[in-house]
Amino acid sequence: MKKWIKSLQQTHLIKSVVYFIIGVITYPGLVLVNKLKITGTENIENLRKKNVLFVSNHQTYFADVITFLHIFCAVKWGKKNRLGVPFYLLNPFTRVYFVAAAETMKKSWLSRFFTWGGAITVKRTWVSEGKEVRRGLETSDTRNISKALENNWVITFPQGTTKPFAPGRKGTAFIIKHEKPIVVPVVINGFWRAFNKKGLKFKKKGSLLSVQFKEPLQFTYEEPIEEILGKVMDAIEQSKKFMLKGNHHTKNS
C-alpha cells in the first residue's frame, strides 16, 4: 500500500494538481503583496532534465521551495527572470523534488499535502532529554536523494536549517561526489523578513524577495568531501567569510 501511494505521488498528474493549487494560493504573496526579483535564469533554462542539484541557503520552511517551483515552471514557459501571469501553472514543470525534514512535513494538513508535490523527507533531528539535536543524513535518506536525481532536478538546503550561517551538512557533498550532478547554487534573501518561519504567513508586506541562480559549480570530483562542501557554502554565501559582511541572513540584509 505504501509503495502504491509513493508511486502515485510521483506522477505528473498528481504533482501538477498540487503545483496548481499551491501556486494559485501563493502567487499573490510573492508578486503582489511583496516584490520578487529574480536573476540568473539564463543559468537554468537549458539544463538537462535529470541529475541536477540545486543548493541554496534557507530562510523559511516552505516559501523558499514554493518560489523555486514557480520560477522553474515560468522558465519552462520561456520567462526570463520574471514570473509574469501564472499561466505556467496550467502545465507546470514537475520533474523536480525537494529535500525536507520529515518532522516538518508531518506538522499540518498543508505540509502533508505539499509532500505530494515532490518532497524527499529526511530525518534530520531527534529528541534527547527534551532537546532537539542535529545530525546528518541517514544512509537511506541519501539513497532516496540519489534515486530522485536519476531522472529529475532536486532542491536541497545544505544547512538543513533556517538559521543563517549554520554549518553545511556533509551529506550534500557526499551526494555531489558520488552522483556527479550539475550543481547550481542559489542565493535567496528577504524571505525571512517577509514571512514567518514556516513561510505561510506574512510578517512584513512590501518586502523585496530576491532569488539569484548562479552558474553551475565546477568539480573534479576527486576533491575531499570537506573541500566540496566548502565550495558549496561559499557559493550560497553562507561560509564564514560572508558572515563578516552582514549581520543577518546574507550580506545584503
C-alpha positions as CSV (number, residue, x, y, z in Angstrom):
1,M,0.0,0.0,0.0
2,K,2.8,2.4,0.9
3,K,4.6,1.7,-2.3
4,W,1.4,2.4,-4.3
5,I,0.9,5.7,-2.6
6,K,4.5,6.7,-3.1
7,S,4.2,5.8,-6.8
8,L,1.0,7.8,-7.1
9,Q,2.7,10.8,-5.5
10,Q,5.4,10.8,-8.2
11,T,3.0,11.0,-11.2
12,H,2.9,14.1,-13.3
13,L,-0.8,14.5,-12.9
14,I,-0.8,14.5,-9.1
15,K,2.2,16.8,-8.9
16,S,0.5,19.1,-11.5
17,V,-2.6,19.4,-9.3
18,V,-0.5,20.1,-6.2
19,Y,1.5,22.8,-8.0
20,F,-1.6,24.4,-9.4
21,I,-3.3,24.7,-6.1
22,I,-0.3,25.8,-4.1
23,G,0.8,28.1,-7.0
24,V,-2.6,29.9,-7.2
25,I,-2.6,30.4,-3.4
26,T,1.0,31.7,-3.1
27,Y,1.4,33.7,-6.3
28,P,-0.2,36.9,-4.9
29,G,2.1,36.9,-1.8
30,L,5.2,36.6,-4.0
31,V,4.4,39.1,-6.7
32,L,1.6,41.4,-5.5
33,V,2.0,41.6,-1.7
34,N,5.8,41.6,-1.9
35,K,8.2,42.2,-4.8
36,L,10.1,39.3,-6.3
37,K,13.5,39.9,-8.0
38,I,14.8,37.0,-10.0
39,T,18.3,36.9,-11.6
40,G,20.3,34.3,-13.4
41,T,17.6,32.2,-15.0
42,E,19.9,32.0,-18.1
43,N,21.9,29.6,-16.0
44,I,19.0,27.1,-15.8
45,E,16.9,27.5,-18.9
46,N,19.0,25.0,-21.0
47,L,19.8,22.5,-18.2
48,R,19.2,18.8,-18.8
49,K,16.2,17.4,-17.1
50,K,18.0,15.0,-14.8
51,N,20.8,14.8,-12.3
52,V,20.7,18.5,-11.5
53,L,21.1,19.5,-7.9
54,F,20.1,23.0,-6.7
55,V,21.9,24.0,-3.5
56,S,20.5,27.0,-1.6
57,N,20.6,28.9,1.7
58,H,17.3,28.5,3.6
59,Q,15.1,31.2,5.3
60,T,11.6,29.7,5.7
61,Y,10.2,26.2,5.7
62,F,8.0,26.5,2.6
63,A,8.2,29.9,0.9
64,D,11.7,29.3,-0.5
65,V,10.8,26.0,-2.2
66,I,7.5,27.2,-3.4
67,T,9.2,30.2,-5.1
68,F,11.7,27.9,-6.8
69,L,8.8,25.8,-8.2
70,H,7.1,29.0,-9.5
71,I,10.4,30.0,-11.2
72,F,11.1,26.6,-12.7
73,C,7.6,26.5,-14.2
74,A,7.9,30.0,-15.6
75,V,11.3,29.2,-17.2
76,K,9.7,26.2,-18.8
77,W,7.2,28.6,-20.4
78,G,10.0,30.8,-21.7
79,K,10.0,33.5,-19.0
80,K,13.4,35.1,-18.2
81,N,14.0,36.5,-14.7
82,R,10.3,37.0,-14.1
83,L,7.1,35.1,-13.4
84,G,4.6,37.1,-15.4
85,V,1.0,36.0,-15.4
86,P,1.0,32.4,-14.0
87,F,-0.4,30.6,-17.0
88,Y,2.5,28.3,-16.4
89,L,0.5,26.6,-13.6
90,L,-1.7,25.0,-16.3
91,N,1.3,22.9,-17.5
92,P,4.0,23.1,-14.7
93,F,7.5,21.7,-14.7
94,T,7.1,18.7,-12.3
95,R,10.4,16.9,-12.8
96,V,11.7,18.3,-9.5
97,Y,12.0,17.1,-5.9
98,F,12.9,19.0,-2.8
99,V,14.6,17.8,0.4
100,A,12.6,18.5,3.6
101,A,12.8,17.4,7.2
102,A,10.3,14.6,7.9
103,E,9.2,16.2,11.1
104,T,8.3,19.4,9.3
105,M,6.3,17.8,6.6
106,K,4.1,16.0,9.2
107,K,3.1,19.0,11.2
108,S,-0.1,20.1,9.4
109,W,-2.5,19.1,6.7
110,L,-1.0,21.7,4.4
111,S,2.5,20.4,4.8
112,R,1.3,16.8,4.2
113,F,-0.5,18.0,1.1
114,F,2.7,19.7,-0.1
115,T,4.6,16.5,0.3
116,W,2.7,15.2,-2.7
117,G,4.4,17.9,-4.7
118,G,7.7,16.1,-4.6
119,A,9.1,16.1,-1.1
120,I,12.0,13.8,-0.2
121,T,11.6,13.6,3.5
122,V,14.7,13.1,5.6
123,K,15.3,12.5,9.3
124,R,17.5,15.4,10.4
125,T,16.9,15.6,14.1
126,W,16.0,13.5,17.1
127,V,14.9,14.5,20.6
128,S,17.3,13.8,23.5
129,E,16.2,14.7,27.0
130,G,13.6,17.1,25.7
131,K,16.0,18.9,23.4
132,E,16.3,18.8,19.6
133,V,19.7,17.5,18.5
134,R,21.0,18.0,15.0
135,R,22.6,15.1,13.0
136,G,23.5,14.3,9.4
137,L,21.5,12.5,6.7
138,E,20.9,8.8,7.2
139,T,22.1,6.3,4.6
140,S,18.6,5.6,3.4
141,D,17.9,9.4,3.0
142,T,21.0,9.7,0.9
143,R,19.8,6.8,-1.3
144,N,16.4,8.5,-1.8
145,I,18.0,11.7,-3.0
146,S,20.4,9.9,-5.3
147,K,17.4,7.9,-6.8
148,A,15.5,11.1,-7.3
149,L,18.4,12.6,-9.2
150,E,18.3,9.8,-11.8
151,N,15.5,11.5,-13.7
152,N,14.8,14.8,-12.0
153,W,16.1,18.0,-10.6
154,V,16.5,18.1,-6.8
155,I,16.5,21.1,-4.5
156,T,18.4,20.8,-1.2
157,F,19.4,23.1,1.6
158,P,22.9,22.1,2.8
159,Q,22.5,23.7,6.2
160,G,19.3,21.9,6.9
161,T,18.0,24.8,9.0
162,T,16.7,28.3,8.5
163,K,19.4,29.7,10.9
164,P,21.8,31.9,8.9
165,F,25.4,30.8,8.6
166,A,24.8,27.4,10.2
167,P,27.4,24.9,9.1
168,G,26.7,22.8,6.0
169,R,26.0,19.0,6.1
170,K,28.5,16.7,4.6
171,G,25.6,14.6,3.2
172,T,25.3,17.2,0.4
173,A,28.9,16.9,-0.5
174,F,28.8,13.1,-0.4
175,I,25.9,13.1,-3.0
176,I,27.8,15.6,-5.2
177,K,31.0,13.5,-5.1
178,H,29.3,10.2,-5.9
179,E,26.4,11.2,-8.2
180,K,28.3,13.9,-10.1
181,P,25.2,16.1,-10.7
182,I,25.2,19.6,-12.3
183,V,25.3,21.7,-9.1
184,V,23.5,25.1,-9.3
185,P,24.0,27.4,-6.4
186,V,21.1,29.7,-5.4
187,V,21.2,32.7,-3.1
188,I,17.9,33.9,-1.6
189,N,17.2,36.9,0.6
190,G,14.2,38.8,2.0
191,F,12.1,35.7,2.8
192,W,12.9,35.9,6.5
193,R,11.7,39.4,6.5
194,A,8.5,38.9,4.5
195,F,7.2,35.7,6.1
196,N,7.2,33.9,9.4
197,K,9.4,30.9,9.9
198,K,7.1,28.5,8.2
199,G,6.7,30.8,5.2
200,L,2.9,30.6,5.3
201,K,2.0,33.9,7.0
202,F,3.1,37.5,6.2
203,K,5.4,39.2,8.6
204,K,6.3,42.4,6.7
205,K,4.4,43.2,3.5
206,G,6.1,45.0,0.7
207,S,9.4,43.2,1.2
208,L,11.9,42.6,-1.6
209,L,12.4,38.9,-2.2
210,S,15.5,38.1,-4.2
211,V,16.4,34.8,-5.9
212,Q,19.8,34.5,-7.7
213,F,20.7,31.5,-9.7
214,K,24.5,31.3,-10.2
215,E,26.5,29.4,-12.8
216,P,26.9,25.7,-12.1
217,L,29.9,24.9,-9.9
218,Q,32.9,23.0,-11.3
219,F,34.3,20.0,-9.5
220,T,36.9,17.4,-10.4
221,Y,35.0,15.0,-8.0
222,E,38.4,14.0,-6.7
223,E,38.3,16.7,-4.0
224,P,37.7,15.5,-0.4
225,I,34.2,15.9,1.0
226,E,35.3,18.9,3.1
227,E,36.5,20.8,0.1
228,I,33.4,20.2,-1.9
229,L,31.2,21.3,1.0
230,G,33.4,24.4,1.3
231,K,32.8,25.4,-2.4
232,V,29.1,24.9,-1.9
233,M,28.9,27.1,1.2
234,D,30.9,29.8,-0.4
235,A,28.6,29.7,-3.5
236,I,25.5,30.0,-1.4
237,E,27.2,32.8,0.6
238,Q,26.8,31.1,4.0
239,S,30.5,30.5,4.8
240,K,32.4,32.3,7.5
241,K,33.8,34.9,5.1
242,F,30.3,36.0,4.2
243,M,29.3,36.1,7.9
244,L,31.6,39.0,8.4
245,K,29.9,41.0,5.6
246,G,26.5,41.2,7.1
247,N,24.7,40.9,10.4
248,H,21.7,38.8,9.3
249,H,20.8,36.2,6.7
250,T,23.0,37.4,3.9
251,K,25.4,40.2,3.2
252,N,22.6,42.2,1.6
253,S,20.2,42.1,4.6
